[in-house]
Amino acid sequence: MTKHPVDEGLPAGRLALLGLQHMSIMYAGSVAVPLIVGSALKLDPATIGLLVNADLLVAGIATLIQAVGIGKILGIRLPVVAGATFSVVNPMILIASQYGLPAVYGAMLASGVFGLLIAKPFAKMIRFFPPLVSGTLLLVIGVSLVGPGAAMIAGHDPSAPDYAAPSHIALAFGVIALVVLFTRVLRGFANQVGPLLALVIGLVVAVPMGLVHGDAIRDAGWFGLASPFHFGAPTFPVAAVLSMCVVMLVTFTESTADLIAVGEITGRPPTDADLARGLATDGVSAVLGGVMNSFPDTAFAQNVGLVQMTGVRSRWVVAVTGGVLALMGLVPKIGAFIAAIPEPVVGGVAVVMFAMVAAVGVQNLRKVEFSGNHNTFVVAVALGIGLLPAFVPDFFKHFPAWLQTIGGSPITVTAFLAFSLNLLFNHLGRRREPDLLTSR
């Protein structure tokens, strides 16, 4: 019996290179979370370094579980790369400022248990994520992530002297041009590792530009990991726990869209049981994060885009990625070496991967019937309102903290609207009404 491409093993050399490619695509996004949280809480560099190590270790374990699976309990067994979710940033900062870091990790532990309990019921809602909903959500995920990708190229501080420096933009565009060139002219395995080749060439070009700094590599240790509950015994304030449980729901919403997308790309659409195992892994990552001073993980959209772009469907590739991430979490010097790749280089590849996610969303929407119904209206409202926090990040800044957690994420807003409007127009009452936008 022929193996499904998802289960197919590849030669060791190919596995290693393709796994490194996935890691290089997601690394910057994953470590951004501990860097942002650590800076906001004014932690010292050594402590922030421990957060980064723990983040990589937990992401590696979660990625391994997603790819390999643990019985009928955990892991979707698809090429899914897990990484720290940005949805946790604001809640963690707010909780730490009010109750301290022990409350942050106590609330994260509780939210992980909550996630494990609701993974199966949440997964049974997959039938309410038809292409109309999943396509709209993937489109917004891709579009909203282009902003962070652009910030990697131009810089994060508009007041900085080198913000939007022409040399940085030229470097990123050169990397993008290489990705296009390699995709067009290379064949076979060389085509599949085109993004990685572009990253390597971009790194070489960046050296004489003075953008590669080796100090962090030299200063990094060969082994470093914070002890469990590094900040003290966890505490469980009710408000903090509720806030982190909301984050878990947000994480599940984001992961659901990405897991469905990976399933369709690889030709193995997930059942509700598959999806439950994938979501339960997100819950496990939060439990591990609470113990190991890390962060909850979600399926990373940029890696979904990479699967679509390269056509490599083997889950064993991302199993390698998970192993490398875990190793980097235990050996800071390796992580420091990868971190030395300048952001404009990574950003050039990242914006293509993010846009690929949006393109997958468009492909899903092509399956939708838009004649004689309100589906165009559903997409329009979900897109219009969902993208507001993407273009104006402080749109809900004067609202309560719990509403900022929900409303501050374009993914969550879009998911809620697309899901609710699909129910309203396609499942409740009359289902076939003239489409106001297409009947004119």
Buried (B, 14 or more C-beta within 10 A) or exposed (E): EEEEBBEBEBEEEBBBBBBBBBBBBBBBBBBBBBBBBBEBBEBEEEBBBBBBBBBBBBBBBBBBBBBBBEEEBBBBBBBBBBBBBBBBBBBBBBBBEEBBBBBBBBBBBBBBBBBBEBBBEBBEEBEBBBBBBBBBBBBBBBBBBBBBBBBBBBBEEEEEEEEEBEEBBEBBEBBBEBBEEBBEEBEEBEBBBBBBBBBBBBBEBBEEBEBBEEEBBEEBEEEBBBEEBBBEEBBEBEBBBBBBBBBBBBBBBBBBBBBBBBBBBBEBBBEBBBBBBBBBBBBBBBBBBBBBBBBBBBBBBBBBBBBBBBEBBBBBBBBBBBBBBBBBBBBBBBBBBBBBBBBBBBBBBBBBBBBBBBBBBEBBBEEBEBEEBBBBBBBBBBBEBBBBBBEEEEBBEEEEBBEBBBBBBBBBBBBBBBBBBBEEBBEEEEEEEEBEEBEE
